[in-house]
């Protein structure tokens, strides 16, 4: 599937769905990036990776057809490759975009970002948008310790639930032996329905390559529980109702902890 032309080695990628043939080795003997990409993917296939997912920038749409063509020609199969196009991220500080320039060598590195906002905020904020959506990363918001900061808002739910359970334990109450049928308020039923969707959500995220759904789910659950907490007394004189509400709080805390764990974000016990 290759031929020589003007001293360069070409791959007949047009025979496999590409718009034109591609250079593998230049006339000066230097391999192209495309050549190394093909070698990398073929090696990956030989190492047992039967399905490959590439993340490429928005200026690499044309790379998809040529990669699939190369995999077809090598007998791997173009359908083993899935390409997700990742859109641009803008850093915002004080309401203004942080200006960067390749020509001037002005960059804001990932290390700088992590030093400024921390790993938890960075991961959560990046996942707030799908890979196909642009993201304005607000550096000031990511450092804020308040409910307007989405990652803080979700983490605080877990800390609040843990604190509540500790308080109840000091009064001799626990969720053990609770009767869920005591959860009769509309707010409680809404929270329960939201929690029941968690397993389906994980499957949907994996199936559709949509990890951005997790932080949005956690934010919705956090909003439901925080509002419930403000409106309803969890620990009351009625022991049965108290146990049921503690069970609900325990469940919400566990779901949030697992959700944060799946996206690599800590779930603090105290805040």
N, C-alpha and C positions, 0 to 999 in steps of 0.2 A: 504493500500500500504506500510505498514511498518512491520518489524519483529525484534525480538531480536536475537543477536548472540554474545556470549562471554561477556554478560553484556552490550553491546552497542545497541542502537536503530538505525536500518538501514531503509532507504527508497529504495523501489524496483525501482530505477530510470532506471535500465536496461530495464524494461518493457515499458519505454517511450522514447527510443532512445538513452539513455546514454550508455557508454561503460561498466559500472559496477555500482553496487549498492553503495549508499553513506551513510556515517554515519551522523545521525542527532544529537544524544546525545552519548557522549563517555561513556565508562564503569565506569568512575568516576563521572558520573552525569553532566558533563560540556557540554552544547550545543556547536556545531561546528559553525564556521563562516557561513557555508552553511545554517544551520538551521535559523540563524538570517537573512540571505539574503532572504530566502523564506518567512519568517514572514513579513519582510519589504515590499516585493513586493506584497504580498497578502493584506496587510493593505493599500498599495497604490491603489490597484485595488478596494478595498471596499470604498475608499474615492472618487471614481469616475474617476480615471485616467485609461481610457480605453486602452491607448497605452503608453508603457514605453520604454525609451531609456537609456541604460547604457553605460557609458564610462569606459573602462577597459584598463589596461596596456598590453603590448605585451606578458607578461608571463601569461596571464589569458585566453588564447584561450579555454582551457579545461573547463572553467567555463560556457561557453555558453550552451553546451548540457545539463549539469546538471540543470541549471536554467530553461531552456525550459521544461525539463522533470518534474520538480517540479510544474511549472505553469499548465502543462497539468493535472497532478494528482490532483491538487486542483480545477480543473474545470475552471481555468482562461483562459487557452489556451496559448501554447508556442508562437503562432504567434502574441501575443500582446506585445512581448518583442523584441526589436531591440538592438543589441550590437555593438558599434563602438569601435574598437581597436585603442587606441591612442599610437603613437610611442614616442620614447625618445626625450627629449630636452637637448641639450648640451649648456651650457653657455660658451661664448668665450670672452676672454679679451686679448688684445695685440697679437691677432693671436693664442693664446694658450687656450686650454680647461681649464675651472675652475675645479680643481680636488675636488671631494667630496668623502666621505667615510662613509658608515653606521657604520663600525666597530670602526672607530676613532671618530664618532660623528661630522664629518665635513660637514656642510650643508650650502647652500645658500638659505635662506628662501624667500618666495614670498614678505614678507614685505621689505626685503633688496633690492630685485629687483625693487619694486615700488619706494622705496626711491631713488634709483640710476638713473632710467630711466624715471619714471613717469608712470601714468596709461595709457595715450594715446599710448605711444610707446610700452608698454608691450602688450596691447590688439592688436595693429596693427601687431606687429612682430609675435605674436603667431598665428595670423590668416593668415599669409603669406604662410603657408603650410597646406595641408590637414591633417586630423587626422592620416591618414595612412602613412604619410611621416615624416622622421626624420627632426629635426630643429636644426640648429646651431644658437643660439641667440647671435648676436654680441653686447655686451654691449657698446663698444666704438662707434659703428655706431648708436646705439639707442639714444645716448646722443648728437650726432652731429647736429648742427643747419645749415643744408645745403641741397642741392637738392639730395645728395647721401643718405640721410636719407629718406626712403620711406614715413614715416608718416609726416615728415616735408614738403616734396615735395607736398603731397596731401593737407595738411592743408594750405599751402601757396597759393594754387590755390584759395581756398575760400577767403582768406584775400585779395588776389590780385583783385579778381572780385568785392569784396565789396568796396575796395579802388577806383577802376575804376568808379564804379557807383556813389560814393560820389564826385569824381572829375568832372564827367559829370554833376551831379546835380548842382554843383557850377557854371557851365557855362550855366545853364538853359536847359540841356538836360536830358531826361529820356527814358526808353524803352517804355513808354506808347504810344500807337498808332502806334507802329512799324509795318512795313510790312515785314514778314519773307521772302517774295520772293526776297528781296534785298540781301539776303545771297546767293551769286552766286559763290563765290570762292570754289575751290575743298576742301580746308581746312575746310571751314565752313560747307559744306555738310557732310564731314567725321565726324565732331564733332556732328552734328545733328543726324546722323545715330547712333552714339555711345550713345547719350542720349536717343534715342528712344528704345534702347535695355534694358534700366534700369528696366522697369517693368517686362519684361521676365526674366531678371537676378534674380530678387527677387523670382519669382516663382520657378526658377530652383534651387536656393539655398535652399529653403524650401523643395522642393520635393526630392532632392538628398542629403540633409544634407551636403551641401558644402559651408559653410560660407567663406571659403578661397577664393572663387571666387570674393567676394566683394572688398577686398583690391587690388586685381589684376586689376579689372575693374576700380577702382578709379585711380590707377597708370597710366593706359593706357589713361584714359580721361584727367588726369593732364598733361601727356606728350603732348597730342594733343593740349590742350589749351595753355600751356606755349609756345610751338613752334609757335602757331598761334599769340599769343600776341607779341612775339619777331619780327615776320615777318610783321604783319599788323597793321596799325594805326586804333585803334578802334574809337576814336573821330576825325573826319575829318571835312573839310569844308562842306561836303555834309551831311545835317541834316538827310535825310532819311536813308542813309547808316549807319550813326552813331547810329541812334535809333535801327536799325536792329541788329547791332553788340553789342549794349548794351543789347538788349533782349537776344541775344545768351549768353553773359557773365552772365546775370542774371540767365538764365536757367542752365548753367553749374555750377554756384555757388550753386544753389538750389539742384541740383542733388548730388553734392559732400557733401553738408551739410546733406542731408537725408541719403546718404550712410554711412557717418561717424556716424551719429546718430544711425543707425541700428546696428553698431558694437560697440557702446558705447564709441566713440571717439569724442572729442570736435572739433568744427569747429570755430576757432578764427576769430574775425572780423578784427583784426590787428596782424601783426607779424613783 
